[in-house]
């Protein structure tokens, strides 16, 4: 990792297509200081051969803009493409196992849908937890509702509660419906950064959005 944990984390969604994702990476990366942007490749539908090809494309794109790359749920692929780390869902194995597969220093983040998840992740040695869903959101994600469209957010209290549950040095991302307008509230509640899907991929100006969110965390 170039400087430290990225403040702004893009979580990819295959519904937008590879070209949209790569263009978003270039535009956001060009708007933020090097080391302040990270990309988490999340794609559960793609065959492994195709996933590997796209992971290499993202690796080249992130390196050009000084961004970090994390692979969702596949520590071996993350290691092979030279990513900085891996993100683990609730059923993606242990932090220790991911580090063992990596075989070198790496960044491991874990999904946190409850305070129990957050405490367990930090206790297992995770570097960061993605606390979600904070606000109402529409996303192709594991925590979507039965209609597959909208999940009711837990509010910024989810961040406050997670922060009370773990040491201050534990890095917490706010995930789920966060915007440039609500990023300041997330920072005030104890988040260290923001993870976004549609907030960046669905924006006509992802660089501007990312910069506004980044600036909300200045001084933290």
C-alpha positions as CSV (number, residue, x, y, z in Angstrom):
1,X,0.0,0.0,0.0
2,X,1.5,3.3,-1.1
3,X,0.7,5.6,1.9
4,X,-1.9,4.0,4.1
5,X,-5.4,2.7,4.2
6,X,-7.4,4.3,1.4
7,X,-10.1,6.7,2.4
8,X,-12.2,6.0,-0.6
9,X,-12.9,2.4,-1.6
10,X,-14.6,1.4,-4.9
11,X,-16.4,-1.9,-4.7
12,X,-17.0,-3.2,-8.3
13,X,-20.2,-4.5,-9.6
14,X,-20.3,-6.5,-12.8
15,X,-23.7,-5.0,-13.8
16,X,-21.8,-1.9,-14.9
17,X,-19.4,-3.7,-17.3
18,X,-15.6,-3.7,-17.3
19,X,-15.1,-0.6,-19.4
20,X,-17.2,1.5,-17.0
21,X,-15.3,0.1,-14.0
22,X,-11.9,0.8,-15.6
23,X,-13.0,4.3,-16.6
24,X,-14.2,5.0,-13.1
25,X,-10.9,3.8,-11.6
26,X,-9.0,6.2,-13.9
27,X,-11.2,9.2,-13.2
28,X,-11.4,8.7,-9.4
29,X,-7.7,7.8,-9.2
30,X,-6.8,11.0,-11.0
31,X,-8.9,13.1,-8.5
32,X,-7.4,11.8,-5.3
33,X,-3.9,11.9,-3.7
34,X,-1.9,8.7,-4.4
35,X,-2.6,6.1,-1.8
36,X,-6.0,7.5,-0.9
37,X,-8.0,5.3,-3.3
38,X,-8.6,1.6,-3.3
39,X,-10.5,-0.8,-5.5
40,X,-12.2,-4.0,-4.3
41,X,-12.9,-6.5,-7.1
42,X,-16.1,-8.2,-6.3
43,X,-17.6,-10.5,-9.0
44,X,-19.2,-13.8,-7.9
45,X,-20.6,-14.6,-11.4
46,X,-17.6,-14.5,-13.6
47,X,-15.6,-17.7,-14.5
48,X,-12.2,-17.8,-12.8
49,X,-10.3,-17.5,-16.1
50,X,-12.2,-14.3,-17.0
51,X,-11.9,-13.0,-13.5
52,X,-8.2,-13.4,-13.6
53,X,-7.9,-11.5,-16.8
54,X,-10.0,-8.6,-15.4
55,X,-8.0,-8.7,-12.1
56,X,-4.8,-8.1,-14.2
57,X,-6.5,-5.2,-16.0
58,X,-7.5,-3.7,-12.7
59,X,-4.0,-4.2,-11.3
60,X,-2.5,-2.2,-14.2
61,X,-5.1,0.5,-13.9
62,X,-4.7,0.9,-10.1
63,X,-0.9,1.0,-10.4
64,X,-1.1,3.9,-12.9
65,X,-3.1,6.0,-10.4
66,X,-1.4,4.9,-7.2
67,X,-4.4,3.0,-5.9
68,X,-4.6,-0.2,-3.9
69,X,-6.3,-3.3,-5.2
70,X,-8.1,-5.9,-3.1
71,X,-9.8,-9.1,-4.4
72,X,-13.0,-10.3,-2.9
73,X,-12.8,-13.7,-1.3
74,X,-9.9,-15.1,-3.3
75,X,-6.5,-14.7,-1.5
76,X,-4.7,-16.8,-4.1
77,X,-5.8,-14.7,-7.0
78,X,-5.0,-11.5,-5.0
79,X,-1.5,-12.9,-4.4
80,X,-1.0,-13.9,-8.1
81,X,-1.9,-10.5,-9.5
82,X,0.1,-8.6,-6.9
83,X,-2.9,-7.0,-5.1
84,X,-2.4,-5.4,-1.8
85,X,-4.9,-7.6,-0.1
86,X,-8.2,-9.5,0.1
87,X,-11.7,-8.8,1.3
88,X,-13.5,-11.6,3.1
89,X,-17.3,-12.0,3.3
90,X,-19.0,-13.8,6.1
91,X,-18.3,-17.2,4.6
92,X,-15.0,-16.6,2.8
93,X,-12.6,-18.2,5.4
94,X,-10.5,-16.9,8.2
95,X,-8.1,-13.9,8.3
96,X,-5.3,-16.3,9.3
97,X,-6.0,-18.5,6.3
98,X,-6.0,-15.6,3.9
99,X,-2.7,-14.4,5.2
100,X,-1.2,-17.9,5.0
101,X,-2.2,-18.1,1.3
102,X,-0.9,-14.7,0.6
103,X,2.5,-15.6,2.0
104,X,3.5,-11.9,2.4
105,X,2.3,-8.8,4.2
106,X,-1.2,-8.0,3.0
107,X,-4.3,-6.0,3.9
108,X,-7.4,-8.0,5.0
109,X,-10.8,-6.5,5.3
110,X,-13.9,-8.3,6.5
111,X,-17.7,-7.6,6.0
112,X,-19.5,-6.4,9.1
113,X,-23.3,-6.5,9.1
114,X,-23.5,-6.4,12.9
115,X,-21.5,-5.4,15.9
116,X,-20.8,-9.1,16.5
117,X,-19.3,-9.4,13.0
118,X,-17.2,-6.3,13.6
119,X,-15.8,-7.6,17.0
120,X,-15.1,-11.0,15.5
121,X,-13.3,-9.6,12.5
122,X,-11.1,-7.4,14.6
123,X,-10.5,-10.2,17.1
124,X,-9.4,-12.4,14.2
125,X,-6.9,-9.9,13.1
126,X,-8.6,-8.1,10.2
127,X,-7.1,-4.7,9.3
128,X,-10.5,-3.2,8.4
129,X,-14.2,-3.8,8.6
130,X,-16.8,-2.7,6.0
131,X,-19.8,-1.7,8.2
132,X,-23.0,-2.1,6.2
133,X,-25.6,-1.2,5.2
134,X,-25.4,2.4,6.7
135,X,-28.0,4.0,4.5
136,X,-30.8,2.8,2.2
137,X,-29.3,1.5,-1.0
138,X,-29.9,-0.4,-4.2
139,X,-27.2,-2.9,-5.0
140,X,-26.4,-6.4,-6.2
141,X,-25.0,-7.3,-2.9
142,X,-25.2,-10.2,-0.4
143,X,-27.4,-8.2,2.0
144,X,-30.1,-7.1,-0.5
145,X,-33.7,-7.7,0.5
146,X,-36.0,-10.4,-0.9
147,X,-37.0,-8.3,-3.9
148,X,-33.4,-7.8,-4.7
149,X,-33.6,-4.0,-5.0
150,X,-33.5,-2.1,-1.7
151,X,-32.0,-2.7,1.7
152,X,-33.0,-0.5,4.6
153,X,-30.0,1.1,6.2
154,X,-29.0,0.9,9.8
155,X,-28.1,4.6,10.0
156,X,-24.9,6.3,11.2
157,X,-25.6,4.6,14.6
158,X,-24.2,1.5,13.0
159,X,-20.9,3.3,12.7
160,X,-21.0,4.7,16.2
161,X,-21.9,1.3,17.7
162,X,-19.1,-0.5,15.7
163,X,-16.6,2.2,16.8
164,X,-17.5,1.6,20.4
165,X,-17.0,-2.2,19.9
166,X,-13.4,-2.1,18.7
167,X,-10.2,-0.3,19.4
168,X,-9.7,3.1,17.8
169,X,-6.9,1.8,15.6
170,X,-9.3,-0.6,13.8
171,X,-10.1,0.9,10.4
172,X,-13.9,1.1,9.7
173,X,-15.5,1.8,6.3
174,X,-19.1,3.0,5.9
175,X,-20.8,1.0,3.2
176,X,-24.3,1.3,1.8
177,X,-25.9,4.4,0.2
178,X,-23.2,6.8,1.3
179,X,-23.0,10.0,-0.7
180,X,-20.9,13.2,-0.7
181,X,-23.6,14.8,1.4
182,X,-23.6,12.1,4.1
183,X,-19.9,11.4,4.3
184,X,-19.3,14.0,6.9
185,X,-21.9,12.4,9.2
186,X,-20.1,9.0,8.7
187,X,-16.8,10.6,9.7
188,X,-18.3,12.2,12.7
189,X,-19.8,8.9,13.8
190,X,-16.3,7.3,13.7
191,X,-15.8,5.9,10.2
192,X,-12.3,6.2,8.8
193,X,-13.3,5.9,5.1
194,X,-16.2,5.1,2.8
195,X,-16.8,2.2,0.4
196,X,-19.0,2.8,-2.5
197,X,-20.5,0.9,-5.4
198,X,-23.2,2.8,-7.3
199,X,-22.2,6.0,-5.7
200,X,-19.1,6.0,-8.0
201,X,-20.0,3.6,-10.8
202,X,-23.4,5.2,-11.4
203,X,-22.1,8.8,-11.2
204,X,-21.5,11.0,-14.2
205,X,-18.7,12.7,-12.2
206,X,-17.1,10.0,-10.0
207,X,-13.9,12.0,-9.6
208,X,-15.8,14.9,-8.1
209,X,-17.9,12.7,-5.8
210,X,-14.8,10.8,-4.6
211,X,-12.9,14.0,-3.9
212,X,-15.8,15.5,-1.9
213,X,-16.0,12.3,0.2
214,X,-12.3,12.2,0.7
215,X,-12.3,15.8,1.9
216,X,-14.9,15.0,4.5
217,X,-12.3,12.9,6.2
218,X,-9.5,15.5,6.1
219,X,-7.7,15.6,9.5
220,X,-8.9,12.2,10.7
